[in-house]
Structure formats: C-alpha cells, structure tokens
Amino acid sequence: MDQHVPVTDGTTEAVADTGTTPRRRWIARGLGATALVAVGAAVGFGLWNRSALDAQATTARNETRDARPLVRTVVVTAVQGPKVDELPGTTSPFASATVFARATGYVATRNVDIGSHVKAGDVLAVIAAPDLDQQLAQAQAQLAQSTATLAQDRANQRLADVTNQRTTKLVAQGWATKEQGDTDSSNQQATTAAVAAAQASITAQQADVSRLEQLTGFEKVVAPFDGVVSSRNFDVGTLTTADSSTGTSLLSIVQTNTLRIQIFVPQEDYFALKDGEDAAVTVPQLPGRVFHGRVARTAGALQPGTRTLLAEVDVDNADGALTAGLYCIVKLDIPRASPVIVLPSQAVIFDEHGLSAAVDHDGTVQLRHLDVLADNGSSLDIRAGLNEGDQVILNPPVNVVDGMRVQAQAQPAAGTAKTS
C-alpha cells in the first residue's frame, strides 16, 4: 500500500510502504520492557539483600546483648581479726661507740682485736704518754709546795694576830706608840690576805692535778659497755692524738646481745600501734626460725614525705644467732578498729569514676563504688561499698557495665590479706 507525504509546493507524493516502521516499534517496545524488568530485578535484589543484612545485624546485636560471658567470682567476707603488717627492716646494734684517744702518746699495749668480746671496764689498750706523766708530777709538786706555803702563812697569821692584840693593849695604856699599833694591825691584815691567797692557789692547783690525773687515766683505754670489737684502727707503736677535732679513732664497739630494728609503719596503722606490741622477726637466710621482739619506742610523729611512722623493735639476741646489718621482715599484728571487707586487687576497676568493683547478683552485674581504707598491695581493705557475702567478679571484662548478664564460676572465699 502506498502512502502520500506532503511536499514543499503543497502537493502530496506517493511513497512506497516497505513495512520497516512497525518492526522498529516492536523492537523498541521489547527493549524497554526488558530494561524495566532488569531495573525492577536489581531494585528487588538490593531490597532483599539489605533486609537480609539488617536481619543479620539484628541477630548479632541480640546475640551480643543476650551473651553471658563466663566470669570468675569470689565471695568476700568481713575480717575482724588483727591486720598483719609485714615490714622490711635492718638489724642494728643496741649500742655502738667509736673510741678515741684522750691521751697523746704511743700505743704501748693492745689487748683486743676485731671480734673480741669485752666487758665494761676491760682495758683495751695502754698509751704511753711520758709528757703527760711529767705534767702530773709537776702539778703535784707545785700543790705540795703551795700546801707548805699555806702552813707558813697561817703561822705568820697567828703571830700577827697575837702581836696586834698585844700592841692594841699597850697603845691604849700609853706604853706603845700609835704608829706601832697601826703597823702591827696592817701586818695582821696582810698575813690574813696571804693565807686566803694561798688557799685559792691550792684550790686551783688541786683542780689542775685532778685534770691531769683524769688525763693520765685515759692512758688506759677501757670498754664503755659489754660488746664486741667491730673495727680496729691502731696497733702497738701507733701515735695517738688527744685533740678534740683531729683525735685518733682507735676502735669501734657494738652491743649485740639486744638488737634494734627500725621499721616504718603506714599512717593507717598509727593510731592502733602501741609501745610494747609483740613482733615476730624472720630472716630469709634462716628459714623456719622466728625471733620474738617488741615495739620498744616510736618517733611520735609521721615523716611528711612518706606519711610513715618510725618505730624501733628490740629483739633479744642473747644466743648470738643474729648480727647487726641483716635484712629482715618484721610482722606486727595491728588491731582493727572495726571489721573491714578484704578485696583482692584483681577485682578492682579503675576508671574516670574512681575505684569500683563488679558484683554478680543472680547473674546480673552491679557496679559498686569503693571506699578504700588501706591498699595492701595484693588486696585492699574496703570500708564501704561491699557487703559480706557479695560475689565479686575477678578480672572483670573490659566492657563490663551495670546490668550486664554474666555466668559465674565461683572461687574460694577471699581470706585475710597481708601487707608487704
């Protein structure tokens, strides 16, 4: 069939119909439908895939929410007994002294050596000081001379007294001149003054003799107390000097039948510690042995830098099993003012809110803020925040929160903690 199409002059021209236009339209419609189906399929697949992913995420969140991690718990108890403090210390001699020479001379005799046991008053060494001996002999001779002079002055004083009394009577009776009376009176006063001067000289010389006798007494170096010679710095022939600033150090003596141990008690135990408290002392090199002592004295004031109290423990060492300078551990039983909860340090949570602990309450976590009385290292004394019988989680998960569900595995009850 022919088709007529318009031309420029307003007439129409017949065109032969070949049948291609309907075919193109059919192809176009098919391609459009196919594209629509593909787009719809893609959108449907995307919606299905997103729904599946949302379902998986929801399932994961529910599983995470409903998950119950396995945790270890321990039942805490209230401790009423004394707190055991284990404090490091060093044994020291009860008394120690460095003996200096008080006489200038040469050592003539040495009677002791390092390790010698001595008694108070034992002669340790003898110093030969001939100059000092001569000074003493001279002072004694001068004292004897002054004593004789005093006797002579007293005789002259008695004669002057008698003469003055006689002349006074003769002057009153007119048998002696007044001039003679004045002369005898002045003579009597002069002899009295001479006696007083002689007495004062004797007193001074007696003091000098006493001083020299004491110095010559120092020629014998004696032990000030019972003890052991711990060092010796001289030998026979050593020149000694008695100068107060450059004097010769001869030896040192320590008294070890009783030992002192200095320890530093924490501030939280200051008010409970009393003089006379028993102490148990152990030395690592003597396993199985416990040496008993007592708190003999305390400083009475805390050290500002460490907030600790200096205390001294006296230990009986009559058998000589210990010596000065040993490292030791002193155990003290410190009475508690009130019961406390002892919490293992591995149960403590530290965050921006401070210290807390996770308590398992019927499978649900309860976070409790802690009021700590004392930190003992491996454990803490809790004043408030926990109750006796609470099941506290050990090493709680890092994501632990209040209300979290957990599955508990109980551990033995927490016992009394010790300090180090």
Secondary structure, DSSP 4 states (H G I P E B T S, - for coil): -EEEEE-TTS-EEEEE--SHHHHHHHHHHHHHHHHHHHHHHHHHHHHHHHHHHHHHHHHHHHHHHH---EEEEEE--EE-S-EEEEEEEEEEEEEEEEEE--S-EEEEEE---TT-EE-TT-EEEEEE-HHHHHHHHHHHHHHHHHHHHHHHHHHHHHHHHHHHHHHHHHHHHTSS-HHHHHHHHHHHHHHHHHHHHHHHHHHHHHHHHHHHHHHHHTTEEE-SSSEEEEEE---TT-EE---TTTPPEEEEEEEEEEEEEEEEEEGGGTTT--TT-EEEEE-TTSTT--EEEEEEEEEEEEETTTTEEEEEEEEE-TT----TT-EEEEEEEEPPSS-EEEEEGGGEEEETTEEEEEEEETTEEEEEE-EEEEE-SSEEEEEES--TT-EEEES--TT--TT-B-EEEEEPPP---B--
